Structure formats: C-alpha cells, structure tokens
Amino acid sequence: MRIGILNYGIGNLYSIVNALRRLGADVVLINEPATKDIEGLVLPGVGNFESAARQILRIKDKLIELIDSSMPVLGICLGMQLFFEKSEEGVGEGLGIFRGEVVKLRIMGKLPHIGWNTLNILRDSPLLEDIKSGEWVYYVHSYYPSPVDRNLILAETHYHVSFPSVVGDSIRFGTQFHPEKSSITGQKILKNFLKICKK
C-alpha cells in the first residue's frame, strides 16, 4: 500500500508520515500530483488558507485532475479546507472540489480552538467505520468548512457552535481535526482510509 503525501510547503509532515508508516503504509512525499505508483493521496496542511492557495497554484490543475479521478484522497485540516471554493481567511481560490466556503468560528470563546473534542457522527461512511459518537479527536483551528451540499457532512463537533468536522463522499474525505494526533480514534480513521485505498 503506497500512499502519497503532497508536499506543497505548508506544515510539518513528520507526524502524518509516521502515523501512516506505523499502520504499515509505504509513504512517499510527492511534489507533483500524479497517479503513478500511489494508491491514495493525503493533502495535509497547517497554517493560512491564502498562503496555501498561493502555494498550490502551480500544480492546481494537476491536483484537481487527480482528486477528480478514482483515487481516494484525504484532506487534513487546512488540506481539507482547500477542497472548497474559497475562505474568509484571506483571498485566493481553493480547489473547488466541493461547493462551499470556509468560514470563521464566530464565538465568544477562545480562538483558535485547540485541544481535544468529541465527534457527533451524522452519516455512515467507510472512513468512520467502527467510530462512535463521543470519541475524542484533536483540533487546532479557527475556521471550518460550510458545504453547499449538507449531505457531505459526515460528522460534527461542538465548540460553542456546531461545525462540520468530517466531510466527504465515496472516495474524497476531509477532517478538520488532525487524525495523526488523535490517538486511537485517529489511528482508526487512518486505518479506514488505507482500507478504502486497497479497494
């Protein structure tokens, strides 16, 4: 099982590389999106949407083509936000894989939302197999996705307000939290993604 992690200059890739290798995946960092020699793609990311949109500009068309193929893709945190058309976090266009935008958490509480919080599972998904509502995952974010198609929302989390924490369809998935930092629940999600890649 060979998984490509897109290295586009945003965030530390060490944690996700190690998490997938611990689960038995052969992980390769790729600078250019290509279907050759990989069975799944992870789009990571920590930081600012505008900077990330600028970083992916040179490979945007190839990346959209790859994500629109039959290859399973997992976007993590900022990587997932890039699936959408735009963000309130500055200018720059996302990939437009899913219609909708990324919006700021408008709350009276502390931002960013950092730490452990629980999932509320809304829909069955192969990514969430063996995951139950109430399980804990780890967040670092101030923005979240707002899909036009609400059926894309697979799970929510509550932090003063409820927001989508897992989105996806049959092969394209995104998590607002960091599964690679989310202990047993995160391991189960990454293992489920590897199972999806094998099919």
Backbone hydrogen bonds, N-H to C=O, Kabsch-Sander energy under -0.5 kcal/mol:
donor,donor_aa,acceptor,acceptor_aa,energy
3,I,1,M,-0.6
3,I,26,D,-2.5
4,G,40,G,-2.7
5,I,28,V,-2.4
6,L,4,G,-0.6
6,L,42,V,-2.4
7,N,5,I,-0.5
7,N,30,I,-3.1
8,Y,6,L,-0.9
11,G,9,G,-0.5
13,L,11,G,-0.5
17,V,13,L,-2.3
18,N,14,Y,-2.3
19,A,15,S,-2.4
20,L,16,I,-2.1
21,R,17,V,-2.1
22,R,18,N,-2.4
23,L,19,A,-0.8
24,G,21,R,-1.8
25,A,20,L,-2.2
26,D,1,M,-3.4
27,V,25,A,-0.8
28,V,3,I,-2.4
30,I,5,I,-2.4
38,I,35,T,-1.4
39,E,2,R,-3.3
40,G,2,R,-0.7
41,L,72,P,-2.2
42,V,4,G,-2.7
43,L,74,L,-3.0
50,E,89,E,-1.0
52,A,48,N,-2.2
53,A,49,F,-3.0
54,R,50,E,-1.7
55,Q,51,S,-2.1
56,I,52,A,-2.0
57,L,54,R,-0.7
59,I,56,I,-1.1
60,K,56,I,-0.7
60,K,57,L,-0.9
63,L,59,I,-2.5
64,I,60,K,-2.7
65,E,61,D,-2.1
66,L,62,K,-2.1
67,I,63,L,-2.6
68,D,64,I,-2.2
69,S,66,L,-1.2
71,M,66,L,-0.5
73,V,171,I,-2.4
74,L,41,L,-2.4
75,G,173,F,-2.8
76,I,43,L,-2.4
77,C,75,G,-0.5
77,C,175,T,-3.4
77,C,177,F,-0.5
78,L,45,G,-1.4
79,G,76,I,-2.5
81,Q,77,C,-2.0
82,L,78,L,-1.6
83,F,80,M,-1.8
84,F,81,Q,-1.6
85,E,100,G,-1.9
86,K,100,G,-0.7
88,E,102,V,-2.5
90,G,88,E,-1.7
94,G,85,E,-2.4
95,L,82,L,-3.3
96,G,84,F,-1.2
97,I,83,F,-1.4
98,F,83,F,-2.3
101,E,146,S,-1.3
102,V,86,K,-2.1
103,V,144,Y,-2.8
105,L,142,S,-3.0
106,R,104,K,-0.7
107,I,105,L,-1.1
113,H,141,H,-3.2
114,I,112,P,-1.0
115,G,139,Y,-2.5
117,N,137,V,-2.3
119,L,135,E,-2.0
120,N,156,E,-2.6
121,I,119,L,-0.5
122,L,154,L,-2.8
123,R,154,L,-1.7
128,L,125,S,-1.0
129,E,126,P,-1.0
131,I,128,L,-2.1
134,G,119,L,-3.3
135,E,132,K,-1.7
137,V,117,N,-2.8
139,Y,115,G,-2.8
141,H,113,H,-1.6
144,Y,103,V,-2.5
146,S,101,E,-2.6
148,V,99,R,-2.2
150,R,148,V,-0.9
152,L,149,D,-1.9
153,I,150,R,-1.6
154,L,152,L,-0.8
154,L,166,V,-2.6
155,A,166,V,-1.6
156,E,120,N,-2.3
157,T,163,F,-2.2
159,Y,157,T,-0.6
159,Y,161,V,-3.0
161,V,159,Y,-1.6
163,F,157,T,-2.5
165,S,155,A,-2.6
166,V,155,A,-1.7
167,V,174,G,-2.5
168,G,152,L,-1.8
169,D,172,R,-2.0
173,F,73,V,-2.6
173,F,171,I,-0.6
174,G,167,V,-2.6
175,T,75,G,-2.4
176,Q,165,S,-2.5
177,F,165,S,-0.6
178,H,138,Y,-2.7
181,K,178,H,-1.6
182,S,179,P,-1.5
185,T,182,S,-0.6
186,G,182,S,-2.2
187,Q,183,S,-2.2
188,K,184,I,-2.2
189,I,185,T,-2.0
190,L,186,G,-2.5
191,K,187,Q,-2.6
192,N,188,K,-2.4
193,F,189,I,-2.1
194,L,190,L,-2.1
195,K,191,K,-2.0
196,I,192,N,-2.2
197,C,193,F,-2.1
198,K,194,L,-1.2
199,K,195,K,-0.8
199,K,196,I,-0.8
